[in-house]
């Protein structure tokens, strides 16, 4: 729609994070799963083997992304736009077998136990020190969301952010899943979308202040109801009459995604649904 200047924030073999006037944009290499504010490209070489580097300036104009001091140009004029907002999930409903559908989610989470220690919050596995800290702070989040206390939500978000390793710490991934699960559940129950957004935005704002810049920006996007393409599919399967095998397949795709940590995201979804919908929680 317009021209933007930006700079590269980080370079990994498969992900470029770019800071622009409209927020952080991610360029993803050789992947079929879109993330919020991202585009996917077919790259011959990993980004780390090109002449792109942190701090490099770039220009976005006329449906092209051009990098300073580089001949590399990405032409997105033929790209297909895909909506990744919970707002477009108009057909969600609360299935009578929700507790059974959640069991298929737990099975996928359980398969990631040991590799992703926050999975213990859902499957009852052994907790490490990070998981224990997150566990001790979760009741405040559950209470704040259930009571729709915006200020308490902001405080709870700040208490839970930044735990774990990586560009997006484990607890931040969990919060993104929590936003998605709570938002989808609320859509299925017919709750006010603006009220739900006020809750997720407050949590995201508090959390973003306690983590790194990249993860903070991704949390703010998630707080707006934006989800990855794989997570979008899972939420639609979970809150519908889709066959159980679809839930398992969609959950596995989320779990196997590398950015952010998929099992932590699934754990967040499970925690939100089982703690914000009382009948589902009692059925566990």
Buried (B, 14 or more C-beta within 10 A) or exposed (E): EEEBEBBBBBBBEBBBBBBBEEEBBBBBBEBEBBBBBBBBBEBEEEBEEBEBEEEBEBBBEEEEBBBEEEEEEBEBEEEEEEEBEBBEBEEBEBBEEBBEBBBBBBBBBBBBBEEBBBBBBBBEBEBEEBBEBBEEBBEBBBBBBEEBBBEBBBBBBBBBBBBBEBBBBBBBBBBBBBBBBBBBBBBBBEBEBEEBBBBBBBBBBBBBBBBBBBBBBBBBBBBBBBBBBBBBBBBBBBBBEBEEEBBBBBBBBBBEBEBBBBBBBBBBBBBBBBBBBEEBBEBE
